Amino acid sequence: MIRPSLSVIARRWLGFGVGCRYVFLESGVSMSRREGYVIDVPYPLHFHKEMQPVWMNYIATSLGCAAPDIRSPYRYCELGCGAGINLLVAAAGNPLGEFVGVDFNAGHVALAQQAARSIGLDNVQFIEASFADFARQEHEPFDFIACHGTWSWLPPQAQASILQSLHRYLKPGGLFYLHYMCHPGATRLTAIQKILHEVSLTMPGDSAEAARHGVELLRRLADNGAGAFEDNPGLRDELAALENEHLTYLAHEFLTDYWRPQHSADVHRIVAQAELTFIGSADCFENMDSLSIPGAIQPILSGISQAALRETIKDTARNQHQRFDMFQRQPKALGAEQHLLELDAVRFMAMASMPPAGPLSFSTPIGAIPGPEAIFEPLIRALLAGPRSFAELRQMGAFAGEPGVLLQALQMLMWAGYAHPLRPDGSVAQQAGAFAEWLRSRAVALSPLAECGTAVMCKREA
Ligand SMILES: C[S@@+](CC[C@H](N)C(=O)[O-])C[C@H]1O[C@@H](n2cnc3c(N)ncnc32)[C@H](O)[C@@H]1O
């Protein structure tokens, strides 16, 4: 869940509950946790562009995989949907999609259902169920299954239930998006998490209050020379970042009983048990090894063919702390000609944040990467003039005979939030206006972008 570029987008909506109760009293269930997961305070809304269907589809295409056809009706499921913001965005912007959210937190599901009703969305459904229960039910298969901010916080049995759902419900060719915390970047957080979690087991009050006590204790340790903070100055930065977070976010992030970063190689082996294959990252920067891996490491990487070791080395080279992995059931690689045809059909548009035409500097996890003027000046100028297809863009002089250069340049613009692929179907998103109004009325800092079937972060006073 930790990601510097994401901020809590709506405190008001969740912070002032709407009569939902977050207390469960089933046998064997604590007041504050269910299956080890925090349930007594609501999780704030976080939007993730990478799990939207248009984005996932394009990423699969860019990786040379035959993606689900989103020009005709399709089905999409989010496991652990929280209060549903990602599905509300998806449903409002993608009339051809039928969306299903699953979560065992009755309060979250009630908020999501109420939102869908007031916006007038009839292509989204929220199911209150545990992953174990959902895996046992009967559902039509899905073209997409997504799970964000959930996997690393689950007990092994709940992870097994997710695998079971993937096995039962993901269509051949279907895509699975899985976000999780990973080594080595998240490893240092284990010390912080352990203290926060142990504090929460003894403190009275709700999980947000427990998180506050835990953060205060960490601050005393950091300020009084505790060796962990001295040896690992990065821990001070982590703590400073936590102190700026909302307490309910920290409660969900750190107080669950099973929080655990994993190595990507291990996660890939686990997901393979559901007969899915890792195809790449939904974070398009990470799919460009030539840019996202420091140059001196690339010769080392190119000598290694074993996939698990390569991914582990990449995680180490980037000090990766979270992953946005995409898997596919029975992936079909596109031939070179077909790949180009599929790319050619995609249209891109400039977002409001697109900088003026000229050279760029991308601020990336491995430092600033210059975007050469010869490439970005004409590309940005073309996109600022209106949506353009890949076929049109690659006719431009800068990209003649170099579709790979265009592909990378577009991915950098997408990654930076400057450009986005358009939804490929011509259908009209009927509820876009109602959704925009709902977002405004709840002070949710998002604007719908129906042409792209997604939304963008915006400034809004909470
Ligand atoms: C941190 S939230 C993530 C929400 C959303 N996916 C996002 O990224 O903003 C994790 C969600 O998973 C749900 N959850 C955790 N364990 C679960 C389980 N075993 N069955 C169903 N839902 C579960 C929680 O209730 C919570 O709403």
The ligand as an SDF file (V2000), in Angstrom:
LIG
                    3D

 27 29  0  0  0  0  0  0  0  0999 V2000
   -5.9840   -2.3280    2.4140 C   0  0  0  0  0  0  0  0  0  0  0  0
   -7.5250   -2.7540    1.8300 S   0  0  0  0  0  0  0  0  0  0  0  0
   -7.3040   -2.5730    0.0890 C   0  0  0  0  0  0  0  0  0  0  0  0
   -8.4740   -1.9200   -0.5680 C   0  0  0  0  0  0  0  0  0  0  0  0
   -8.2920   -1.6570   -2.0520 C   0  0  0  0  0  0  0  0  0  0  0  0
   -7.9680   -2.8760   -2.7680 N   0  0  0  0  0  0  0  0  0  0  0  0
   -7.2280   -0.6070   -2.2900 C   0  0  0  0  0  0  0  0  0  0  0  0
   -6.1300   -0.9600   -2.7300 O   0  0  0  0  0  0  0  0  0  0  0  0
   -7.4710    0.5630   -2.0410 O   0  0  0  0  0  0  0  0  0  0  0  0
   -7.5990   -4.5280    1.9950 C   0  0  0  0  0  0  0  0  0  0  0  0
   -9.0280   -5.0410    1.9890 C   0  0  0  0  0  0  0  0  0  0  0  0
   -9.0040   -6.4710    2.0120 O   0  0  0  0  0  0  0  0  0  0  0  0
  -10.0840   -6.9120    2.8150 C   0  0  0  0  0  0  0  0  0  0  0  0
   -9.7730   -8.2760    3.3100 N   0  0  0  0  0  0  0  0  0  0  0  0
   -8.7350   -8.6440    4.0750 C   0  0  0  0  0  0  0  0  0  0  0  0
   -8.7770   -9.9640    4.2980 N   0  0  0  0  0  0  0  0  0  0  0  0
   -9.8640  -10.4380    3.6530 C   0  0  0  0  0  0  0  0  0  0  0  0
  -10.4380  -11.7260    3.5230 C   0  0  0  0  0  0  0  0  0  0  0  0
   -9.8770  -12.7980    4.0870 N   0  0  0  0  0  0  0  0  0  0  0  0
  -11.5600  -11.8580    2.7980 N   0  0  0  0  0  0  0  0  0  0  0  0
  -12.1330  -10.7610    2.1920 C   0  0  0  0  0  0  0  0  0  0  0  0
  -11.6330   -9.5170    2.3000 N   0  0  0  0  0  0  0  0  0  0  0  0
  -10.5090   -9.3520    3.0220 C   0  0  0  0  0  0  0  0  0  0  0  0
  -10.1550   -5.8890    3.9410 C   0  0  0  0  0  0  0  0  0  0  0  0
  -11.3910   -5.8660    4.5740 O   0  0  0  0  0  0  0  0  0  0  0  0
   -9.8150   -4.5930    3.2180 C   0  0  0  0  0  0  0  0  0  0  0  0
  -10.9660   -3.9180    2.8090 O   0  0  0  0  0  0  0  0  0  0  0  0
  1  2  1  0
  2  3  1  0
  2 10  1  0
  3  4  1  0
  4  5  1  0
  5  6  1  0
  5  7  1  0
  7  8  2  0
  7  9  1  0
 10 11  1  0
 11 12  1  0
 11 26  1  0
 12 13  1  0
 13 14  1  0
 13 24  1  0
 14 15  1  0
 14 23  1  0
 15 16  2  0
 16 17  1  0
 17 18  1  0
 17 23  2  0
 18 19  1  0
 18 20  2  0
 20 21  1  0
 21 22  2  0
 22 23  1  0
 24 25  1  0
 24 26  1  0
 26 27  1  0
M  CHG  2   2   1   9  -1
M  END
$$$$
